[in-house]
Amino acid sequence: MHVSPDPITTPQQAAQERDTLLDLIARGLHCTLASALGDGHGEPSEEALTKARAVADDYLAAYEEWLVKLAADNAAPGPQ
């Protein structure tokens, strides 16, 4: 099933969506690491989430840069 979300039209909506993504990525990183170490899948501590959010922020910033470059390349005249 495909669900199309409502478009993001304000900077506040974009910031909220980015924050949600950071939380999801941070929790995924924590679960992946906990699973690899055999620590189980308990609720992560605030300290663990803070550290994972820093990594997630770096990842998301690099992804955003790539998207901007891709959009600029696609908007350039000439063959794609």
PDB file as gemmi writes it, atoms N, CA and C in Angstrom:
CRYST1    1.000    1.000    1.000  90.00  90.00  90.00 P 1                      
ATOM      1  N   MET A   1       0.831  -1.163   0.000  1.00  0.00           N  
ATOM      2  CA  MET A   1       0.000   0.000   0.000  1.00  0.00           C  
ATOM      3  C   MET A   1       0.887   1.240   0.000  1.00  0.00           C  
ATOM      4  N   HIS A   2       0.558   2.205  -0.819  1.00  0.00           N  
ATOM      5  CA  HIS A   2       1.315   3.450  -0.903  1.00  0.00           C  
ATOM      6  C   HIS A   2       0.504   4.577  -0.281  1.00  0.00           C  
ATOM      7  N   VAL A   3       1.120   5.319   0.609  1.00  0.00           N  
ATOM      8  CA  VAL A   3       0.453   6.447   1.244  1.00  0.00           C  
ATOM      9  C   VAL A   3       1.210   7.711   0.873  1.00  0.00           C  
ATOM     10  N   SER A   4       0.526   8.688   0.325  1.00  0.00           N  
ATOM     11  CA  SER A   4       1.145   9.963  -0.015  1.00  0.00           C  
ATOM     12  C   SER A   4       0.848  10.966   1.091  1.00  0.00           C  
ATOM     13  N   PRO A   5       1.876  11.442   1.791  1.00  0.00           N  
ATOM     14  CA  PRO A   5       1.633  12.412   2.847  1.00  0.00           C  
ATOM     15  C   PRO A   5       1.270  13.777   2.265  1.00  0.00           C  
ATOM     16  N   ASP A   6       0.670  14.587   3.102  1.00  0.00           N  
ATOM     17  CA  ASP A   6       0.402  15.958   2.685  1.00  0.00           C  
ATOM     18  C   ASP A   6       1.730  16.657   2.437  1.00  0.00           C  
ATOM     19  N   PRO A   7       1.790  17.547   1.463  1.00  0.00           N  
ATOM     20  CA  PRO A   7       3.057  18.234   1.177  1.00  0.00           C  
ATOM     21  C   PRO A   7       3.474  19.133   2.337  1.00  0.00           C  
ATOM     22  N   ILE A   8       4.765  19.262   2.503  1.00  0.00           N  
ATOM     23  CA  ILE A   8       5.318  20.154   3.518  1.00  0.00           C  
ATOM     24  C   ILE A   8       5.385  21.534   2.893  1.00  0.00           C  
ATOM     25  N   THR A   9       4.725  22.493   3.539  1.00  0.00           N  
ATOM     26  CA  THR A   9       4.625  23.821   2.934  1.00  0.00           C  
ATOM     27  C   THR A   9       5.211  24.938   3.787  1.00  0.00           C  
ATOM     28  N   THR A  10       5.623  24.641   5.016  1.00  0.00           N  
ATOM     29  CA  THR A  10       6.186  25.679   5.875  1.00  0.00           C  
ATOM     30  C   THR A  10       7.509  25.219   6.464  1.00  0.00           C  
ATOM     31  N   PRO A  11       8.370  26.165   6.831  1.00  0.00           N  
ATOM     32  CA  PRO A  11       9.629  25.799   7.498  1.00  0.00           C  
ATOM     33  C   PRO A  11       9.388  25.048   8.811  1.00  0.00           C  
ATOM     34  N   GLN A  12       8.313  25.370   9.504  1.00  0.00           N  
ATOM     35  CA  GLN A  12       8.018  24.682  10.768  1.00  0.00           C  
ATOM     36  C   GLN A  12       7.679  23.213  10.519  1.00  0.00           C  
ATOM     37  N   GLN A  13       6.913  22.949   9.470  1.00  0.00           N  
ATOM     38  CA  GLN A  13       6.588  21.555   9.128  1.00  0.00           C  
ATOM     39  C   GLN A  13       7.858  20.803   8.736  1.00  0.00           C  
ATOM     40  N   ALA A  14       8.721  21.455   7.981  1.00  0.00           N  
ATOM     41  CA  ALA A  14       9.973  20.817   7.564  1.00  0.00           C  
ATOM     42  C   ALA A  14      10.839  20.497   8.773  1.00  0.00           C  
ATOM     43  N   ALA A  15      10.923  21.428   9.717  1.00  0.00           N  
ATOM     44  CA  ALA A  15      11.727  21.199  10.922  1.00  0.00           C  
ATOM     45  C   ALA A  15      11.155  20.051  11.754  1.00  0.00           C  
ATOM     46  N   GLN A  16       9.826  19.995  11.837  1.00  0.00           N  
ATOM     47  CA  GLN A  16       9.187  18.911  12.587  1.00  0.00           C  
ATOM     48  C   GLN A  16       9.440  17.559  11.915  1.00  0.00           C  
ATOM     49  N   GLU A  17       9.333  17.503  10.605  1.00  0.00           N  
ATOM     50  CA  GLU A  17       9.591  16.256   9.880  1.00  0.00           C  
ATOM     51  C   GLU A  17      11.052  15.830  10.023  1.00  0.00           C  
ATOM     52  N   ARG A  18      11.964  16.799   9.966  1.00  0.00           N  
ATOM     53  CA  ARG A  18      13.387  16.488  10.118  1.00  0.00           C  
ATOM     54  C   ARG A  18      13.644  15.932  11.514  1.00  0.00           C  
ATOM     55  N   ASP A  19      13.023  16.525  12.526  1.00  0.00           N  
ATOM     56  CA  ASP A  19      13.189  16.055  13.896  1.00  0.00           C  
ATOM     57  C   ASP A  19      12.655  14.635  14.052  1.00  0.00           C  
ATOM     58  N   THR A  20      11.511  14.356  13.414  1.00  0.00           N  
ATOM     59  CA  THR A  20      10.949  13.009  13.448  1.00  0.00           C  
ATOM     60  C   THR A  20      11.906  12.010  12.785  1.00  0.00           C  
ATOM     61  N   LEU A  21      12.457  12.402  11.639  1.00  0.00           N  
ATOM     62  CA  LEU A  21      13.419  11.524  10.955  1.00  0.00           C  
ATOM     63  C   LEU A  21      14.647  11.265  11.819  1.00  0.00           C  
ATOM     64  N   LEU A  22      15.161  12.317  12.462  1.00  0.00           N  
ATOM     65  CA  LEU A  22      16.322  12.143  13.333  1.00  0.00           C  
ATOM     66  C   LEU A  22      16.023  11.145  14.445  1.00  0.00           C  
ATOM     67  N   ASP A  23      14.841  11.247  15.040  1.00  0.00           N  
ATOM     68  CA  ASP A  23      14.472  10.331  16.111  1.00  0.00           C  
ATOM     69  C   ASP A  23      14.378   8.895  15.596  1.00  0.00           C  
ATOM     70  N   LEU A  24      13.752   8.709  14.443  1.00  0.00           N  
ATOM     71  CA  LEU A  24      13.625   7.357  13.881  1.00  0.00           C  
ATOM     72  C   LEU A  24      14.983   6.755  13.527  1.00  0.00           C  
ATOM     73  N   ILE A  25      15.845   7.553  12.923  1.00  0.00           N  
ATOM     74  CA  ILE A  25      17.179   7.063  12.560  1.00  0.00           C  
ATOM     75  C   ILE A  25      17.981   6.751  13.819  1.00  0.00           C  
ATOM     76  N   ALA A  26      17.914   7.636  14.822  1.00  0.00           N  
ATOM     77  CA  ALA A  26      18.647   7.408  16.067  1.00  0.00           C  
ATOM     78  C   ALA A  26      18.186   6.131  16.750  1.00  0.00           C  
ATOM     79  N   ARG A  27      16.890   5.919  16.807  1.00  0.00           N  
ATOM     80  CA  ARG A  27      16.369   4.688  17.428  1.00  0.00           C  
ATOM     81  C   ARG A  27      16.781   3.450  16.626  1.00  0.00           C  
ATOM     82  N   GLY A  28      16.781   3.579  15.306  1.00  0.00           N  
ATOM     83  CA  GLY A  28      17.228   2.461  14.468  1.00  0.00           C  
ATOM     84  C   GLY A  28      18.700   2.143  14.675  1.00  0.00           C  
ATOM     85  N   LEU A  29      19.521   3.181  14.782  1.00  0.00           N  
ATOM     86  CA  LEU A  29      20.941   2.963  15.061  1.00  0.00           C  
ATOM     87  C   LEU A  29      21.132   2.278  16.403  1.00  0.00           C  
ATOM     88  N   HIS A  30      20.385   2.728  17.407  1.00  0.00           N  
ATOM     89  CA  HIS A  30      20.497   2.121  18.734  1.00  0.00           C  
ATOM     90  C   HIS A  30      20.089   0.653  18.697  1.00  0.00           C  
ATOM     91  N   CYS A  31      18.974   0.345  18.061  1.00  0.00           N  
ATOM     92  CA  CYS A  31      18.501  -1.044  17.982  1.00  0.00           C  
ATOM     93  C   CYS A  31      19.488  -1.925  17.234  1.00  0.00           C  
ATOM     94  N   THR A  32      20.050  -1.394  16.148  1.00  0.00           N  
ATOM     95  CA  THR A  32      21.020  -2.163  15.376  1.00  0.00           C  
ATOM     96  C   THR A  32      22.255  -2.475  16.205  1.00  0.00           C  
ATOM     97  N   LEU A  33      22.755  -1.476  16.904  1.00  0.00           N  
ATOM     98  CA  LEU A  33      23.947  -1.679  17.729  1.00  0.00           C  
ATOM     99  C   LEU A  33      23.647  -2.611  18.893  1.00  0.00           C  
ATOM    100  N   ALA A  34      22.500  -2.420  19.545  1.00  0.00           N  
ATOM    101  CA  ALA A  34      22.133  -3.283  20.670  1.00  0.00           C  
ATOM    102  C   ALA A  34      21.983  -4.728  20.215  1.00  0.00           C  
ATOM    103  N   SER A  35      21.403  -4.919  19.053  1.00  0.00           N  
ATOM    104  CA  SER A  35      21.233  -6.271  18.527  1.00  0.00           C  
ATOM    105  C   SER A  35      22.578  -6.911  18.213  1.00  0.00           C  
ATOM    106  N   ALA A  36      23.466  -6.128  17.607  1.00  0.00           N  
ATOM    107  CA  ALA A  36      24.793  -6.658  17.257  1.00  0.00           C  
ATOM    108  C   ALA A  36      25.590  -7.029  18.501  1.00  0.00           C  
ATOM    109  N   LEU A  37      25.379  -6.288  19.584  1.00  0.00           N  
ATOM    110  CA  LEU A  37      26.106  -6.559  20.826  1.00  0.00           C  
ATOM    111  C   LEU A  37      25.394  -7.569  21.715  1.00  0.00           C  
ATOM    112  N   GLY A  38      24.196  -7.972  21.306  1.00  0.00           N  
ATOM    113  CA  GLY A  38      23.433  -8.929  22.095  1.00  0.00           C  
ATOM    114  C   GLY A  38      22.810  -8.330  23.333  1.00  0.00           C  
ATOM    115  N   ASP A  39      22.596  -7.009  23.340  1.00  0.00           N  
ATOM    116  CA  ASP A  39      22.041  -6.327  24.508  1.00  0.00           C  
ATOM    117  C   ASP A  39      20.515  -6.296  24.513  1.00  0.00           C  
ATOM    118  N   GLY A  40      19.883  -6.824  23.507  1.00  0.00           N  
ATOM    119  CA  GLY A  40      18.436  -6.809  23.451  1.00  0.00           C  
ATOM    120  C   GLY A  40      17.906  -5.523  22.848  1.00  0.00           C  
ATOM    121  N   HIS A  41      16.591  -5.361  22.929  1.00  0.00           N  
ATOM    122  CA  HIS A  41      15.935  -4.220  22.284  1.00  0.00           C  
ATOM    123  C   HIS A  41      15.143  -3.394  23.293  1.00  0.00           C  
ATOM    124  N   GLY A  42      15.697  -3.164  24.466  1.00  0.00           N  
ATOM    125  CA  GLY A  42      15.015  -2.329  25.448  1.00  0.00           C  
ATOM    126  C   GLY A  42      14.957  -0.880  24.996  1.00  0.00           C  
ATOM    127  N   GLU A  43      14.230  -0.084  25.733  1.00  0.00           N  
ATOM    128  CA  GLU A  43      14.108   1.340  25.430  1.00  0.00           C  
ATOM    129  C   GLU A  43      15.469   2.009  25.647  1.00  0.00           C  
ATOM    130  N   PRO A  44      15.939   2.764  24.659  1.00  0.00           N  
ATOM    131  CA  PRO A  44      17.246   3.415  24.799  1.00  0.00           C  
ATOM    132  C   PRO A  44      17.207   4.541  25.829  1.00  0.00           C  
ATOM    133  N   SER A  45      18.336   4.759  26.484  1.00  0.00           N  
ATOM    134  CA  SER A  45      18.436   5.856  27.449  1.00  0.00           C  
ATOM    135  C   SER A  45      18.501   7.188  26.703  1.00  0.00           C  
ATOM    136  N   GLU A  46      18.261   8.276  27.419  1.00  0.00           N  
ATOM    137  CA  GLU A  46      18.353   9.603  26.810  1.00  0.00           C  
ATOM    138  C   GLU A  46      19.771   9.864  26.313  1.00  0.00           C  
ATOM    139  N   GLU A  47      20.771   9.390  27.058  1.00  0.00           N  
ATOM    140  CA  GLU A  47      22.167   9.582  26.641  1.00  0.00           C  
ATOM    141  C   GLU A  47      22.452   8.840  25.336  1.00  0.00           C  
ATOM    142  N   ALA A  48      21.961   7.619  25.235  1.00  0.00           N  
ATOM    143  CA  ALA A  48      22.169   6.836  24.012  1.00  0.00           C  
ATOM    144  C   ALA A  48      21.471   7.495  22.822  1.00  0.00           C  
ATOM    145  N   LEU A  49      20.260   8.008  23.045  1.00  0.00           N  
ATOM    146  CA  LEU A  49      19.546   8.677  21.954  1.00  0.00           C  
ATOM    147  C   LEU A  49      20.236   9.973  21.540  1.00  0.00           C  
ATOM    148  N   THR A  50      20.776  10.702  22.501  1.00  0.00           N  
ATOM    149  CA  THR A  50      21.490  11.943  22.184  1.00  0.00           C  
ATOM    150  C   THR A  50      22.701  11.656  21.308  1.00  0.00           C  
ATOM    151  N   LYS A  51      23.450  10.627  21.663  1.00  0.00           N  
ATOM    152  CA  LYS A  51      24.625  10.254  20.862  1.00  0.00           C  
ATOM    153  C   LYS A  51      24.211   9.762  19.479  1.00  0.00           C  
ATOM    154  N   ALA A  52      23.163   8.963  19.419  1.00  0.00           N  
ATOM    155  CA  ALA A  52      22.704   8.432  18.130  1.00  0.00           C  
ATOM    156  C   ALA A  52      22.120   9.545  17.260  1.00  0.00           C  
ATOM    157  N   ARG A  53      21.466  10.548  17.876  1.00  0.00           N  
ATOM    158  CA  ARG A  53      20.912  11.669  17.103  1.00  0.00           C  
ATOM    159  C   ARG A  53      22.019  12.485  16.447  1.00  0.00           C  
ATOM    160  N   ALA A  54      23.182  12.591  17.105  1.00  0.00           N  
ATOM    161  CA  ALA A  54      24.303  13.320  16.499  1.00  0.00           C  
ATOM    162  C   ALA A  54      24.765  12.611  15.230  1.00  0.00           C  
ATOM    163  N   VAL A  55      24.845  11.298  15.273  1.00  0.00           N  
ATOM    164  CA  VAL A  55      25.224  10.522  14.089  1.00  0.00           C  
ATOM    165  C   VAL A  55      24.129  10.641  13.020  1.00  0.00           C  
ATOM    166  N   ALA A  56      22.886  10.540  13.448  1.00  0.00           N  
ATOM    167  CA  ALA A  56      21.759  10.654  12.513  1.00  0.00           C  
ATOM    168  C   ALA A  56      21.734  12.032  11.854  1.00  0.00           C  
ATOM    169  N   ASP A  57      22.059  13.083  12.605  1.00  0.00           N  
ATOM    170  CA  ASP A  57      22.082  14.434  12.051  1.00  0.00           C  
ATOM    171  C   ASP A  57      23.146  14.552  10.968  1.00  0.00           C  
ATOM    172  N   ASP A  58      24.318  13.979  11.199  1.00  0.00           N  
ATOM    173  CA  ASP A  58      25.373  13.986  10.172  1.00  0.00           C  
ATOM    174  C   ASP A  58      24.913  13.264   8.915  1.00  0.00           C  
ATOM    175  N   TYR A  59      24.294  12.110   9.101  1.00  0.00           N  
ATOM    176  CA  TYR A  59      23.799  11.329   7.974  1.00  0.00           C  
ATOM    177  C   TYR A  59      22.744  12.109   7.196  1.00  0.00           C  
ATOM    178  N   LEU A  60      21.796  12.698   7.918  1.00  0.00           N  
ATOM    179  CA  LEU A  60      20.714  13.425   7.269  1.00  0.00           C  
ATOM    180  C   LEU A  60      21.229  14.674   6.556  1.00  0.00           C  
ATOM    181  N   ALA A  61      22.213  15.355   7.142  1.00  0.00           N  
ATOM    182  CA  ALA A  61      22.793  16.540   6.495  1.00  0.00           C  
ATOM    183  C   ALA A  61      23.474  16.157   5.182  1.00  0.00           C  
ATOM    184  N   ALA A  62      24.198  15.051   5.178  1.00  0.00           N  
ATOM    185  CA  ALA A  62      24.843  14.587   3.947  1.00  0.00           C  
ATOM    186  C   ALA A  62      23.798  14.215   2.904  1.00  0.00           C  
ATOM    187  N   TYR A  63      22.716  13.594   3.328  1.00  0.00           N  
ATOM    188  CA  TYR A  63      21.635  13.230   2.410  1.00  0.00           C  
ATOM    189  C   TYR A  63      20.981  14.475   1.822  1.00  0.00           C  
ATOM    190  N   GLU A  64      20.759  15.482   2.653  1.00  0.00           N  
ATOM    191  CA  GLU A  64      20.160  16.736   2.176  1.00  0.00           C  
ATOM    192  C   GLU A  64      21.068  17.416   1.144  1.00  0.00           C  
ATOM    193  N   GLU A  65      22.374  17.412   1.405  1.00  0.00           N  
ATOM    194  CA  GLU A  65      23.319  17.983   0.438  1.00  0.00           C  
ATOM    195  C   GLU A  65      23.250  17.236  -0.889  1.00  0.00           C  
ATOM    196  N   TRP A  66      23.167  15.923  -0.832  1.00  0.00           N  
ATOM    197  CA  TRP A  66      23.081  15.116  -2.043  1.00  0.00           C  
ATOM    198  C   TRP A  66      21.797  15.446  -2.810  1.00  0.00           C  
ATOM    199  N   LEU A  67      20.675  15.594  -2.081  1.00  0.00           N  
ATOM    200  CA  LEU A  67      19.418  15.922  -2.748  1.00  0.00           C  
ATOM    201  C   LEU A  67      19.479  17.283  -3.437  1.00  0.00           C  
ATOM    202  N   VAL A  68      20.097  18.267  -2.793  1.00  0.00           N  
ATOM    203  CA  VAL A  68      20.226  19.595  -3.397  1.00  0.00           C  
ATOM    204  C   VAL A  68      21.069  19.515  -4.662  1.00  0.00           C  
ATOM    205  N   LYS A  69      22.177  18.776  -4.596  1.00  0.00           N  
ATOM    206  CA  LYS A  69      23.039  18.611  -5.777  1.00  0.00           C  
ATOM    207  C   LYS A  69      22.288  17.899  -6.892  1.00  0.00           C  
ATOM    208  N   LEU A  70      21.542  16.873  -6.547  1.00  0.00           N  
ATOM    209  CA  LEU A  70      20.776  16.132  -7.544  1.00  0.00           C  
ATOM    210  C   LEU A  70      19.739  17.035  -8.211  1.00  0.00           C  
ATOM    211  N   ALA A  71      19.048  17.843  -7.411  1.00  0.00           N  
ATOM    212  CA  ALA A  71      18.055  18.760  -7.968  1.00  0.00           C  
ATOM    213  C   ALA A  71      18.708  19.778  -8.890  1.00  0.00           C  
ATOM    214  N   ALA A  72      19.879  20.287  -8.518  1.00  0.00           N  
ATOM    215  CA  ALA A  72      20.590  21.259  -9.360  1.00  0.00           C  
ATOM    216  C   ALA A  72      21.042  20.609 -10.662  1.00  0.00           C  
ATOM    217  N   ASP A  73      21.550  19.387 -10.566  1.00  0.00           N  
ATOM    218  CA  ASP A  73      21.972  18.668 -11.774  1.00  0.00           C  
ATOM    219  C   ASP A  73      20.792  18.415 -12.707  1.00  0.00           C  
ATOM    220  N   ASN A  74      19.655  18.050 -12.128  1.00  0.00           N  
ATOM    221  CA  ASN A  74      18.468  17.777 -12.934  1.00  0.00           C  
ATOM    222  C   ASN A  74      17.891  19.041 -13.551  1.00  0.00           C  
ATOM    223  N   ALA A  75      18.097  20.176 -12.917  1.00  0.00           N  
ATOM    224  CA  ALA A  75      17.580  21.438 -13.437  1.00  0.00           C  
ATOM    225  C   ALA A  75      18.506  22.054 -14.483  1.00  0.00           C  
ATOM    226  N   ALA A  76      19.738  21.568 -14.570  1.00  0.00           N  
ATOM    227  CA  ALA A  76      20.704  22.124 -15.532  1.00  0.00           C  
ATOM    228  C   ALA A  76      20.275  21.773 -16.947  1.00  0.00           C  
ATOM    229  N   PRO A  77      20.477  22.706 -17.869  1.00  0.00           N  
ATOM    230  CA  PRO A  77      20.149  22.409 -19.262  1.00  0.00           C  
ATOM    231  C   PRO A  77      21.107  21.357 -19.843  1.00  0.00           C  
ATOM    232  N   GLY A  78      20.640  20.716 -20.858  1.00  0.00           N  
ATOM    233  CA  GLY A  78      21.480  19.733 -21.533  1.00  0.00           C  
ATOM    234  C   GLY A  78      21.092  18.322 -21.143  1.00  0.00           C  
ATOM    235  N   PRO A  79      21.868  17.354 -21.665  1.00  0.00           N  
ATOM    236  CA  PRO A  79      21.547  15.956 -21.377  1.00  0.00           C  
ATOM    237  C   PRO A  79      21.746  15.633 -19.892  1.00  0.00           C  
ATOM    238  N   GLN A  80      20.916  14.771 -19.403  1.00  0.00           N  
ATOM    239  CA  GLN A  80      20.993  14.393 -17.999  1.00  0.00           C  
ATOM    240  C   GLN A  80      21.902  13.213 -17.797  1.00  0.00           C  
TER     241      GLN A  80                                                      
END                                                                             
